[in-house]
Amino acid sequence: MASNNSQRSLQALQGKYGSADYSNWQSTRRRFYSFITYPSAGAAVLTFFGSALGQGGVTLEQTNMPKAGSFGQVHFLLKALATAIKINTWNLAAFDGTDVSTLFSDFIGGFVQVGELDFTINQRPFAQIVKPFQYAPPFHGSEQVYTADGVSPTAPPYAEQTRNRDGIFQIDPNIMIEAEQQFSVSISFPSGLVPVLATGIVNDSTNPLQVGVIMDGIEFRPLQ
């Protein structure tokens, strides 16, 4: 369901589910996220929001979803999509001048430069983003691209996704994900597997590279 603001969304829900008293519902700005490990060997498809918090050992570090692939008994008005990349240890001091010793190589010549994000509701496509790690960056913070001294060729290069608020991938018109509707978010690599280049830094067991998708919007739920 496409909509422009929370008031119109509630009116649309009331028209569709007339038996519910939406005057006793509240709207809250929420962000839901899902992080998974990017395999060192690459992957044809990465699937997000397929796990729920507390199920099968899933923790808040991985997701805050109440239900796998659904928002359960609440509605969610999707306003923006973002991706994120994180790792426990960047280990800048390990740089020895080779691609395998810095994550910078993955940002400028690896998986960050490719991919396609697909967002569906009940198996119907609603959004598609090419190169999502570039064009759907995180929502806040400052961009950092630098070397240790800016001059020495052996200084450890470093890069992050842009965190300029102007770079947010906004969903316009907004999309309403209704209660119990099944949705899916995936990032595929149609050109083939894209292995991690910084193999001297990334280790799937001890220092995994984590990639995630964040959904920003408004949650509608009954008053407590």
Sequence and secondary structure as in RCSB ss.txt:
>XXXX:A:sequence
MASNNSQRSLQALQGKYGSADYSNWQSTRRRFYSFITYPSAGAAVLTFFGSALGQGGVTLEQTNMPKAGSFGQVH
FLLKALATAIKINTWNLAAFDGTDVSTLFSDFIGGFVQVGELDFTINQRPFAQIVKPFQYAPPFHGSEQVYTADG
VSPTAPPYAEQTRNRDGIFQIDPNIMIEAEQQFSVSISFPSGLVPVLATGIVNDSTNPLQVGVIMDGIEFRPLQ
>XXXX:A:secstr
 EESSHHHHHHHHHHHSTTS GGGEEEEEEEEEEEEE  TT  SEEEES S TTSTT  TTTB  SBTTB TTSE
EEEEEEEEEEEES   GGG  SSGGG THHHHHHSGGG  EEEEEETTEEEEEEESHHHHS  SSS   EE SSS
S TTS  EE     GGG EEEEEEEEE TT  EEEEEE TT     S TTT BTTTB EEEEEEEEEEEEEE  
